């Protein structure tokens, strides 16, 4: 298990003074990045090997979001790595040890040259190790787009050009940016406590993203598609039955 402590910053909060979902995801991403760097298998090390990690899916379950200036701990643990896939849990806790959010994620180890999956190097497997997965409800990776299903409203939103501020060091749209784009399209009154994300292909500088929004009650699915209607990413916001 790897962790770091932080304090919720003003720049990470929404208008209500609480940590945004996008900032929560960024904390989780940063946690795994810090672990990789500290283990010597970070961005620069993988660049030398000609490899990188891409995320296939997220499931984030929120118990409650912390507020401005709250002190929190962010944790991650890889629980399964085999072939070219890696599975990793994340969670955030309050200063008192209360779970604030839990997450599951699936990653693929690929060649930077042609984006094909490659077997995870043995030294990387040994560096990360393997720990028990955390207790949470595990849902499937795939997210179905409702289409013309009865009971769902559907809208086409303004196209989004991919520019520099959406890219990361891998020169494609950062996985958190898809969630940021989708979160900007959900109704203000919706307060989701579960976010699922499926990534289907990468978007690069010069591409255009065409958002489609589907809603049924408190469930919203945002499809971020290319010019042919094929999804770059699908993001689902919903409520958990507790």
Secondary structure by P-SEA (a helix, b strand, c coil): ccccccccccccccccccccaaaaaaaaaaaaaaaaaaacccaaaaaaacbbbbbcbbbbbbccccccccccccccccccccccbbbbbbbcccccccccccccbbbbbbbccccccccccaaaaaaaccccccccbbbbcccccccccccbbbbbccccccccccccccccccaaaaaaaaaaaccccccccbbbbbbcccccccbbbbbbbbbcccbbbbbbccccccccbbbbbbcccc
